[in-house]
């Protein structure tokens, strides 16, 4: 014969075990959600550079300080990534390369400061500026 006291203890233990199981499931679900969401968080990843641009930068680093370009900046121009190389002084042409290191032209610099005239809209239409390298 089960007394009322024994029933309360058994029911209480069963209820407590169910609560612990639910808490474990909730904790597991929350952990999975956090892991999945953290994989989508955008960090400050280094931009993926074409190998030829990396090679150019390595070459620039080995140059004498007064000959080094000032910087290499990535832009989007006419829907494509381009790399703008600012030369060390005003009379030198700046250079604009595509992702395959084809020279597109010289947007500025030279004696007139207006480049070679092949890219007259570059400065007005470039977007998404990202500094890739700067001379020290």
Phi and psi in degrees as GROMACS dihedral restraints (atoms count N, CA, C in turn):
[ dihedral_restraints ]
;  ai    aj    ak    al  type     phi  dphi    fc
    3     4     5     6     1   -94.9    20    10
    4     5     6     7     1   129.3    20    10
    6     7     8     9     1   -87.2    20    10
    7     8     9    10     1   164.4    20    10
    9    10    11    12     1   -60.3    20    10
   10    11    12    13     1   -36.5    20    10
   12    13    14    15     1   -64.7    20    10
   13    14    15    16     1   -44.4    20    10
   15    16    17    18     1   -64.3    20    10
   16    17    18    19     1   -39.6    20    10
   18    19    20    21     1   -62.3    20    10
   19    20    21    22     1   -43.3    20    10
   21    22    23    24     1   -63.0    20    10
   22    23    24    25     1   -41.1    20    10
   24    25    26    27     1   -66.5    20    10
   25    26    27    28     1   -46.3    20    10
   27    28    29    30     1   -62.4    20    10
   28    29    30    31     1   -47.4    20    10
   30    31    32    33     1   -62.7    20    10
   31    32    33    34     1   -40.5    20    10
   33    34    35    36     1   -63.3    20    10
   34    35    36    37     1   -41.8    20    10
   36    37    38    39     1   -67.1    20    10
   37    38    39    40     1   -43.7    20    10
   39    40    41    42     1   -61.9    20    10
   40    41    42    43     1   -44.0    20    10
   42    43    44    45     1   -63.0    20    10
   43    44    45    46     1   -42.1    20    10
   45    46    47    48     1   -65.1    20    10
   46    47    48    49     1   -41.5    20    10
   48    49    50    51     1   -62.9    20    10
   49    50    51    52     1   -41.8    20    10
   51    52    53    54     1   -61.8    20    10
   52    53    54    55     1   -41.3    20    10
   54    55    56    57     1   -64.6    20    10
   55    56    57    58     1   -41.0    20    10
   57    58    59    60     1   -64.5    20    10
   58    59    60    61     1   -42.0    20    10
   60    61    62    63     1   -61.7    20    10
   61    62    63    64     1   -42.8    20    10
   63    64    65    66     1   -64.6    20    10
   64    65    66    67     1   -39.3    20    10
   66    67    68    69     1   -66.2    20    10
   67    68    69    70     1   -38.7    20    10
   69    70    71    72     1   -63.5    20    10
   70    71    72    73     1   -43.9    20    10
   72    73    74    75     1   -63.4    20    10
   73    74    75    76     1   -42.3    20    10
   75    76    77    78     1   -63.9    20    10
   76    77    78    79     1   -42.3    20    10
   78    79    80    81     1   -63.6    20    10
   79    80    81    82     1   -43.9    20    10
   81    82    83    84     1   -62.1    20    10
   82    83    84    85     1   -44.5    20    10
   84    85    86    87     1   -62.4    20    10
   85    86    87    88     1   -44.1    20    10
   87    88    89    90     1   -62.5    20    10
   88    89    90    91     1   -40.6    20    10
   90    91    92    93     1   -62.5    20    10
   91    92    93    94     1   -44.7    20    10
   93    94    95    96     1   -62.4    20    10
   94    95    96    97     1   -43.5    20    10
   96    97    98    99     1   -60.7    20    10
   97    98    99   100     1   -44.1    20    10
   99   100   101   102     1   -63.3    20    10
  100   101   102   103     1   -43.4    20    10
  102   103   104   105     1   -64.0    20    10
  103   104   105   106     1   -45.0    20    10
  105   106   107   108     1   -64.1    20    10
  106   107   108   109     1   -45.9    20    10
  108   109   110   111     1   -66.7    20    10
  109   110   111   112     1   -36.1    20    10
  111   112   113   114     1   -69.5    20    10
  112   113   114   115     1   -22.4    20    10
  114   115   116   117     1   -72.8    20    10
  115   116   117   118     1   -16.7    20    10
  117   118   119   120     1   -95.9    20    10
  118   119   120   121     1    -6.7    20    10
  120   121   122   123     1   -69.0    20    10
  121   122   123   124     1   129.1    20    10
  123   124   125   126     1   -84.4    20    10
  124   125   126   127     1   121.5    20    10
  126   127   128   129     1   -98.0    20    10
  127   128   129   130     1  -178.6    20    10
  129   130   131   132     1   -89.6    20    10
  130   131   132   133     1    76.9    20    10
  132   133   134   135     1   -77.1    20    10
  133   134   135   136     1   147.1    20    10
  135   136   137   138     1   -68.8    20    10
  136   137   138   139     1   140.7    20    10
  138   139   140   141     1   -63.9    20    10
  139   140   141   142     1   145.5    20    10
  141   142   143   144     1   -82.8    20    10
  142   143   144   145     1   116.2    20    10
  144   145   146   147     1  -100.9    20    10
  145   146   147   148     1   143.4    20    10
  147   148   149   150     1   -62.1    20    10
  148   149   150   151     1   146.7    20    10
  150   151   152   153     1   -57.3    20    10
  151   152   153   154     1   -37.6    20    10
  153   154   155   156     1   -67.5    20    10
  154   155   156   157     1   -33.2    20    10
  156   157   158   159     1   -69.8    20    10
  157   158   159   160     1   -41.6    20    10
  159   160   161   162     1   -58.1    20    10
  160   161   162   163     1   -42.5    20    10
  162   163   164   165     1   -63.9    20    10
  163   164   165   166     1   -41.7    20    10
  165   166   167   168     1   -60.5    20    10
  166   167   168   169     1   -43.8    20    10
  168   169   170   171     1   -62.8    20    10
  169   170   171   172     1   -42.3    20    10
  171   172   173   174     1   -61.2    20    10
  172   173   174   175     1   -38.5    20    10
  174   175   176   177     1   -64.8    20    10
  175   176   177   178     1   -43.3    20    10
  177   178   179   180     1   -60.9    20    10
  178   179   180   181     1   -39.1    20    10
  180   181   182   183     1   -62.5    20    10
  181   182   183   184     1   -29.6    20    10
  183   184   185   186     1   -84.6    20    10
  184   185   186   187     1    -9.8    20    10
  186   187   188   189     1   -75.9    20    10
  187   188   189   190     1   158.8    20    10
  189   190   191   192     1   -59.3    20    10
  190   191   192   193     1   147.6    20    10
  192   193   194   195     1   -54.5    20    10
  193   194   195   196     1   -40.9    20    10
  195   196   197   198     1   -74.0    20    10
  196   197   198   199     1   -12.9    20    10
  198   199   200   201     1  -101.6    20    10
  199   200   201   202     1   -16.0    20    10
  201   202   203   204     1   -65.6    20    10
  202   203   204   205     1   141.5    20    10
  204   205   206   207     1   -60.5    20    10
  205   206   207   208     1   156.0    20    10
  207   208   209   210     1   -74.0    20    10
  208   209   210   211     1   -37.2    20    10
  210   211   212   213     1  -165.8    20    10
  211   212   213   214     1   164.4    20    10
  213   214   215   216     1  -126.6    20    10
  214   215   216   217     1   124.1    20    10
  216   217   218   219     1  -125.9    20    10
  217   218   219   220     1   137.1    20    10
  219   220   221   222     1   -93.0    20    10
  220   221   222   223     1   136.9    20    10
  222   223   224   225     1  -134.3    20    10
  223   224   225   226     1   166.4    20    10
  225   226   227   228     1  -104.8    20    10
  226   227   228   229     1   128.6    20    10
  228   229   230   231     1  -138.3    20    10
  229   230   231   232     1   120.2    20    10
  231   232   233   234     1    53.9    20    10
  232   233   234   235     1    40.8    20    10
  234   235   236   237     1    81.3    20    10
  235   236   237   238     1     4.8    20    10
  237   238   239   240     1  -129.3    20    10
  238   239   240   241     1   153.0    20    10
  240   241   242   243     1   -75.1    20    10
  241   242   243   244     1   135.2    20    10
  243   244   245   246     1  -133.7    20    10
  244   245   246   247     1   161.7    20    10
  246   247   248   249     1  -125.9    20    10
  247   248   249   250     1   118.3    20    10
  249   250   251   252     1  -102.3    20    10
  250   251   252   253     1   120.7    20    10
  252   253   254   255     1  -107.8    20    10
  253   254   255   256     1   115.8    20    10
  255   256   257   258     1   -91.2    20    10
  256   257   258   259     1   122.0    20    10
  258   259   260   261     1   -77.8    20    10
  259   260   261   262     1   166.8    20    10
  261   262   263   264     1   -69.1    20    10
  262   263   264   265     1   -17.9    20    10
  264   265   266   267     1  -146.6    20    10
  265   266   267   268     1   166.0    20    10
  267   268   269   270     1   -61.5    20    10
  268   269   270   271     1   -36.6    20    10
  270   271   272   273     1   -83.0    20    10
  271   272   273   274     1    -7.6    20    10
  273   274   275   276     1   -85.2    20    10
  274   275   276   277     1   143.1    20    10
  276   277   278   279     1   -70.5    20    10
  277   278   279   280     1   135.5    20    10
  279   280   281   282     1   -73.4    20    10
  280   281   282   283     1   163.7    20    10
  282   283   284   285     1  -125.7    20    10
  283   284   285   286     1   143.0    20    10
  285   286   287   288     1  -125.3    20    10
  286   287   288   289     1   119.9    20    10
  288   289   290   291     1  -114.0    20    10
  289   290   291   292     1   150.1    20    10
  291   292   293   294     1   -87.0    20    10
  292   293   294   295     1  -176.3    20    10
  294   295   296   297     1   -68.1    20    10
  295   296   297   298     1   -13.0    20    10
  297   298   299   300     1  -103.5    20    10
  298   299   300   301     1    12.6    20    10
  300   301   302   303     1    65.7    20    10
  301   302   303   304     1    25.3    20    10
  303   304   305   306     1   -79.2    20    10
  304   305   306   307     1   129.5    20    10
  306   307   308   309     1   -72.1    20    10
  307   308   309   310     1   116.5    20    10
  309   310   311   312     1   -83.9    20    10
  310   311   312   313     1   -29.9    20    10
  312   313   314   315     1   157.6    20    10
  313   314   315   316     1  -169.3    20    10
  315   316   317   318     1  -123.7    20    10
  316   317   318   319     1    98.0    20    10
  318   319   320   321     1   -66.8    20    10
  319   320   321   322     1   -26.2    20    10
  321   322   323   324     1  -154.8    20    10
  322   323   324   325     1   179.8    20    10
  324   325   326   327     1    93.8    20    10
  325   326   327   328     1  -171.3    20    10
  327   328   329   330     1    82.4    20    10
  328   329   330   331     1  -178.1    20    10
  330   331   332   333     1   -62.2    20    10
  331   332   333   334     1   -40.2    20    10
  333   334   335   336     1   -82.4    20    10
  334   335   336   337     1   -18.9    20    10
  336   337   338   339     1    82.6    20    10
  337   338   339   340     1    -0.5    20    10
  339   340   341   342     1  -104.1    20    10
  340   341   342   343     1    10.3    20    10
  342   343   344   345     1    73.3    20    10
  343   344   345   346     1  -155.4    20    10
  345   346   347   348     1   -94.8    20    10
  346   347   348   349     1     0.4    20    10
  348   349   350   351     1    83.6    20    10
  349   350   351   352     1    -2.4    20    10
  351   352   353   354     1   -78.1    20    10
  352   353   354   355     1   -20.7    20    10
  354   355   356   357     1  -129.6    20    10
  355   356   357   358     1    58.9    20    10
  357   358   359   360     1   -65.0    20    10
  358   359   360   361     1   -22.1    20    10
  360   361   362   363     1   -97.9    20    10
  361   362   363   364     1     2.1    20    10
  363   364   365   366     1   -56.8    20    10
  364   365   366   367     1   -53.1    20    10
  366   367   368   369     1   -64.7    20    10
  367   368   369   370     1   -26.0    20    10
  369   370   371   372     1   -87.2    20    10
  370   371   372   373     1   -24.2    20    10
  372   373   374   375     1  -113.6    20    10
  373   374   375   376     1    -6.2    20    10
  375   376   377   378     1   -66.6    20    10
  376   377   378   379     1   145.9    20    10
  378   379   380   381     1  -140.7    20    10
  379   380   381   382     1   174.3    20    10
  381   382   383   384     1    53.5    20    10
  382   383   384   385     1    58.6    20    10
  384   385   386   387     1   -68.7    20    10
  385   386   387   388     1   131.5    20    10
  387   388   389   390     1  -139.8    20    10
  388   389   390   391     1   114.9    20    10
  390   391   392   393     1   -70.3    20    10
  391   392   393   394     1   124.0    20    10
  393   394   395   396     1   -98.2    20    10
  394   395   396   397     1   -42.6    20    10
  396   397   398   399     1  -152.8    20    10
  397   398   399   400     1   143.8    20    10
  399   400   401   402     1  -135.4    20    10
  400   401   402   403     1   135.6    20    10
  402   403   404   405     1   -64.7    20    10
  403   404   405   406     1   147.3    20    10
